[in-house]
Amino acid sequence: MLTTSRGSARTVGRRLTHVLGRSCAAALAVLTLVAAGCAAPMQQVASVAAPPVPPAPSAVARTGTRPRIGVAFGGGSARGLAHVGVIRWFEEHRIPIDLAAGTSMGALVGGIFATGLNAEELDQLLGTMDWDALFGNSTFAFKNIRRKADARAYPSYIEFGLKRGIVAPPSLNSGEQVERFLARITAAYSDVERLDDLPTPFRTVAVDLVTASQFIFDKGPLATAMRASMSLPLIFPAVDRDGYVLVDGGLLNNIPADVVRAMGADRVVAINVGELENPESLDLSMLQAANNSVTAMMRASTRIGLSQADIQINVPLKDYGSLDWRRSADLVREGYKAAEAMRDQLLPLAV
């Protein structure tokens, strides 16, 4: 993984207690990237050799004669829990999911589904998660050994290295807790090299910061593929993979319907759990302007993804926030109702 050294000099300064407003998380992600670019002259950055163009997704070998159904699970933070409700409706109405792809939270839900869990098992697993611990800033227990030593010696809250200039921490969360969670739920398929060999062939989408393009995972480990697609800047560190520096795929391909099609799906169902409507008003203050910019890019990406699908399931989640993890039961119900509203288009896919 590409990391920024904090230097061998002792960490200095007091740790300032700074409560980040969760509603500005996306905005701060943009500002973090901008700040990193501005700080480049002040620090010595490790050189990164330009990797080759990210590989195109491969098609999955066909078996049987009926049309193959593919599902694209869109990103949307906590609202992605609504995917479980759609999966439940599919199971109850005997609609198979032969191929799947996901971005961000869609990569998490879709990846767990691809290992063979049904909707009930998914609901139980995700409904009991400690999301605050998973996506909040890293606690002492989930820091690496060096950071634990620093925390004991210098009980501050924000660290800045000195050896290579003023360098902020790479993220609020070390990512170790979510990596342990992903390793645990994918343990049965930890040795799978090709994601086509999962019970449901699967792909995840991330964004490569080196080539400024999407990176499609068709090889394992599955946990790494899911983790990279969920690497929201500021929240989690980027994932380094064969020279690529990978972050959350939502900005470039929030609903990977084209990826599912390239896998060989004859009918593609896209599930949208994000926002599509234009806002009635905009807050143009500094942080909110950055937040609005990110939201606009994701909205555009979502519209493109939906246009590439045969059937669109838009889950109405206007009253839910991106951090409403505690409302998982309600979100699952919303997904189920959204699929039911599309029953006339979906039932012809039943077997």
RAFENNOR-V721650 format. One line per field, one symbol per residue. ss: DSSP state (@ for helix, = for strand, . for the rest). psi: psi as a letter, one per 40 degrees, with the letter a starting at -180 (. if undefined). burial: 1 if it has 16 or more other C-alpha atoms within 10 Angstrom, else 0. A space follows every 50 residues. Layout:
ss->???
psi->???
burial->???
This chain:
ss->.....................@@@@@@@@@@@@@@@@@@@@@........ ..................=====...@@@@@@@@@@@@@@@@......== ===.@@@@@@@@@@....@@@@@@@@@...@@@@@....@@@..@@@@@@ @@@.......=.....=.....=..@@@@@@@@@@.@@@....=@@@... ========....=====.=..@@@@@@@@......=..===..=====@@ @.....@@@@@@....======.............@@@@@@@@@@@@@@@ @@@@@@@...====..........@@@@@@@@@@@@@@@@@.@@@@@@@. .
psi->hhihieieiihiiihhhhhhhdeeddddddddddddddedeeihhhihhh iihhiiiiihhhhieihhhihhhiifbdeeedddddddddddefhihdii iihbddddddddddeeiiddddddddeeigddddeaihiddfiidddddd dddggidhihiddfihhiididheedddddddddeedefdehdheeeidh hiiihihhedefiihhheiaiddddddddeghiddiiihhhfeihhahed ddgdgfddddddeehdhhhhhheahdiiidihheiddddddddddddddd ddddddeeidhhhhhhfdehieefdefdddddddddddddeedddddeei .
burial->01011100001000000000000011111111000100000010000000 00000010110000000111111111111111111111110010111111 11111111111111100010011001100010011111000110000100 10010101111100111111111111110001101100100101111101 11111111010011111111111111111111111111110011111111 11111111111011101111111111000000000011011101110111 11111101101111111000011110011111111111110000010010 0
